[in-house]
Amino acid sequence: MYEPIRAKSVHRTADDTRDSYPHRSREEELDIQLAGHLAALLAVTDELGDSEAGELIARQVARLRGAPPARHAGLSGSPAPELHRRAHALAGRALVVAASRADTAVAILAAGRMDAHTAALAGDPLLPTP
């Protein structure tokens, strides 16, 4: 039905070896992805003014990256409910990656942040809103 390919691929040359460029392991890729989600969550958390949660997130980012995260004071001007929704989504992404990476500390932190942002969106009077 189909004729087999008889010519060599034009996308690969004879001197093109797999060792000619660096490779990262799955764990390293997950670390990078998780640190990125947490850094984005940290930016939104800082904008909300939650310094206690920000410090917890910053510690995890520093652990994953090996250096403290850059913290900025740039404000987006978004209303608090929008920031809480964004933070909830970012914490959810971090939770998924942390679970696949089996990082219990980050999974607990992310789940806690999701709960806090859900409570803030629901208007929970027990949650201190910044």
Sine and cosine of phi, psi and omega as CSV:
sin_phi,cos_phi,sin_psi,cos_psi,sin_omega,cos_omega
0.00,0.00,-0.78,0.63,0.05,-1.00
-0.93,-0.36,0.61,-0.79,0.03,-1.00
-1.00,0.07,0.74,-0.68,-0.01,-1.00
-0.92,0.40,0.46,-0.89,0.03,-1.00
-0.97,0.25,0.80,-0.59,-0.06,-1.00
-0.96,-0.28,-0.30,0.95,-0.04,-1.00
-0.99,-0.11,0.40,-0.91,0.07,-1.00
-0.94,0.34,0.46,-0.89,0.00,-1.00
-0.92,0.40,0.66,-0.75,0.06,-1.00
-0.99,0.13,-0.14,0.99,-0.03,-1.00
-1.00,0.01,-0.10,0.99,-0.02,-1.00
-0.68,-0.73,0.73,-0.68,0.03,-1.00
-0.97,-0.24,0.18,-0.98,-0.05,-1.00
-0.91,0.42,-0.55,0.83,-0.02,-1.00
-1.00,0.01,0.06,1.00,0.03,-1.00
-0.99,0.14,0.96,-0.26,0.00,-1.00
-0.93,-0.37,0.35,-0.94,0.00,-1.00
-0.93,0.38,-0.36,0.93,-0.02,-1.00
-1.00,0.04,0.06,1.00,-0.06,-1.00
-0.99,0.17,-0.15,0.99,0.06,-1.00
-0.63,-0.78,0.48,-0.88,-0.08,-1.00
-0.94,0.34,0.57,-0.82,0.06,-1.00
-0.88,-0.47,0.53,-0.84,0.09,-1.00
-0.92,-0.39,0.51,-0.86,0.04,-1.00
-0.97,0.24,0.22,-0.98,0.04,-1.00
-0.87,0.50,-0.63,0.78,0.00,-1.00
-0.90,0.43,-0.65,0.76,0.03,-1.00
-0.91,0.42,-0.65,0.76,0.03,-1.00
-0.89,0.45,-0.66,0.75,0.03,-1.00
-0.92,0.40,-0.61,0.79,0.06,-1.00
-0.87,0.49,-0.70,0.71,-0.01,-1.00
-0.90,0.44,-0.71,0.71,-0.01,-1.00
-0.90,0.44,-0.70,0.71,-0.01,-1.00
-0.90,0.43,-0.68,0.73,0.03,-1.00
-0.88,0.47,-0.60,0.80,0.04,-1.00
-0.91,0.42,-0.70,0.71,0.03,-1.00
-0.89,0.45,-0.66,0.75,0.00,-1.00
-0.93,0.37,-0.60,0.80,0.03,-1.00
-0.90,0.43,-0.63,0.77,0.06,-1.00
-0.91,0.40,-0.66,0.75,0.05,-1.00
-0.89,0.45,-0.62,0.78,0.03,-1.00
-0.88,0.47,-0.67,0.75,0.01,-1.00
-0.88,0.47,-0.68,0.73,0.00,-1.00
-0.94,0.34,-0.63,0.77,0.02,-1.00
-0.89,0.46,-0.67,0.74,0.05,-1.00
-0.89,0.45,-0.62,0.78,0.01,-1.00
-0.91,0.40,-0.55,0.83,0.05,-1.00
-0.96,0.29,-0.27,0.96,0.03,-1.00
1.00,0.08,0.31,0.95,0.00,-1.00
-1.00,-0.03,1.00,0.08,-0.11,-0.99
-0.94,0.35,-0.55,0.83,0.00,-1.00
-0.90,0.43,-0.75,0.66,0.04,-1.00
-0.91,0.41,-0.59,0.81,0.03,-1.00
-0.87,0.50,-0.65,0.76,0.02,-1.00
-0.91,0.41,-0.64,0.77,0.03,-1.00
-0.89,0.45,-0.68,0.73,0.00,-1.00
-0.92,0.38,-0.68,0.73,-0.01,-1.00
-0.87,0.49,-0.62,0.79,0.04,-1.00
-0.88,0.48,-0.66,0.75,0.00,-1.00
-0.94,0.35,-0.63,0.78,0.05,-1.00
-0.89,0.46,-0.69,0.72,0.02,-1.00
-0.89,0.46,-0.63,0.78,0.03,-1.00
-0.90,0.44,-0.67,0.75,-0.04,-1.00
-0.96,0.27,-0.61,0.79,-0.05,-1.00
-1.00,-0.03,-0.32,0.95,-0.05,-1.00
0.99,0.14,0.14,0.99,0.02,-1.00
-0.45,-0.89,0.49,-0.87,0.00,-1.00
-0.91,0.42,0.54,-0.84,-0.02,-1.00
-0.96,0.27,0.45,-0.89,0.10,-0.99
-0.97,0.23,0.78,-0.63,0.00,-1.00
-0.92,-0.40,0.72,-0.69,-0.04,-1.00
-0.85,-0.52,0.34,-0.94,0.01,-1.00
-0.96,-0.27,0.30,0.95,0.00,-1.00
-0.93,0.36,0.79,-0.62,-0.01,-1.00
-0.95,-0.30,0.67,-0.75,0.00,-1.00
-1.00,0.07,-0.34,0.94,-0.03,-1.00
0.98,0.18,0.14,0.99,0.02,-1.00
-0.95,0.31,0.51,-0.86,0.05,-1.00
-0.93,0.38,0.42,-0.91,-0.06,-1.00
-0.82,0.57,-0.69,0.72,0.02,-1.00
-0.86,0.51,-0.62,0.78,0.03,-1.00
-0.91,0.41,-0.65,0.76,0.04,-1.00
-0.90,0.43,-0.64,0.77,0.03,-1.00
-0.91,0.42,-0.64,0.77,0.05,-1.00
-0.90,0.43,-0.68,0.73,0.02,-1.00
-0.90,0.44,-0.70,0.72,0.00,-1.00
-0.90,0.43,-0.62,0.78,0.03,-1.00
-0.88,0.47,-0.69,0.72,0.01,-1.00
-0.91,0.42,-0.67,0.74,0.01,-1.00
-0.91,0.41,-0.64,0.76,0.04,-1.00
-0.90,0.43,-0.59,0.81,0.05,-1.00
-0.90,0.44,-0.67,0.74,0.05,-1.00
-0.90,0.44,-0.68,0.73,0.03,-1.00
-0.89,0.46,-0.62,0.79,0.02,-1.00
-0.89,0.45,-0.68,0.74,0.00,-1.00
-0.89,0.46,-0.72,0.69,-0.01,-1.00
-0.93,0.37,-0.65,0.76,0.01,-1.00
-0.89,0.46,-0.61,0.79,0.02,-1.00
-0.92,0.39,-0.67,0.74,0.00,-1.00
-0.94,0.33,-0.40,0.92,0.02,-1.00
-1.00,-0.02,-0.17,0.99,-0.04,-1.00
0.88,0.48,0.66,0.75,0.04,-1.00
-0.98,-0.18,1.00,-0.06,-0.09,-1.00
-0.89,0.46,-0.65,0.76,-0.04,-1.00
-0.87,0.49,-0.71,0.70,-0.01,-1.00
-0.95,0.31,-0.59,0.81,0.02,-1.00
-0.88,0.47,-0.68,0.73,0.03,-1.00
-0.91,0.41,-0.68,0.73,0.02,-1.00
-0.88,0.47,-0.73,0.68,-0.03,-1.00
-0.90,0.44,-0.67,0.74,0.02,-1.00
-0.90,0.44,-0.64,0.77,0.05,-1.00
-0.90,0.44,-0.64,0.77,0.03,-1.00
-0.93,0.38,-0.62,0.79,0.05,-1.00
-0.87,0.49,-0.70,0.71,0.03,-1.00
-0.87,0.49,-0.68,0.73,-0.02,-1.00
-0.90,0.44,-0.66,0.75,-0.02,-1.00
-0.96,0.27,-0.54,0.84,0.09,-1.00
-0.90,0.43,-0.70,0.71,0.02,-1.00
-0.90,0.45,-0.64,0.77,0.01,-1.00
-0.91,0.43,-0.63,0.78,0.02,-1.00
-0.94,0.35,-0.50,0.87,0.00,-1.00
-0.99,0.11,-0.12,0.99,0.02,-1.00
0.98,0.19,0.56,0.83,-0.01,-1.00
-0.89,0.46,0.86,-0.51,-0.02,-1.00
-0.94,0.33,-0.30,0.95,0.00,-1.00
-0.99,0.15,-0.26,0.96,-0.03,-1.00
-1.00,0.02,0.83,-0.55,0.07,-1.00
-0.95,0.31,0.88,-0.48,0.03,-1.00
-0.99,-0.12,0.73,-0.69,-0.03,-1.00
-0.96,0.30,0.00,0.00,0.00,0.00
